[in-house]
């Protein structure tokens, strides 16, 4: 199952270390909605933790220097 554009966007921001509240403000969403996108995206990728998400992003060259 592939990620939606919003799931991808939220997961990248989570991997970069942003909190749900910070992501919500940046994307004009509620923190609860951000958590829903994060949970759904991580389930689709078979990831169970933020550390696993960061490792996935690093392994797939998704994190670029800011």
Secondary structure, 3 states (H helix, E strand, C coil): CCCCHHHHHHHHHHHCCCCHHHHHHHHCCCHHHHHHHHHHHHHHHCCCCHHHHHHHHHHCCCCCCC
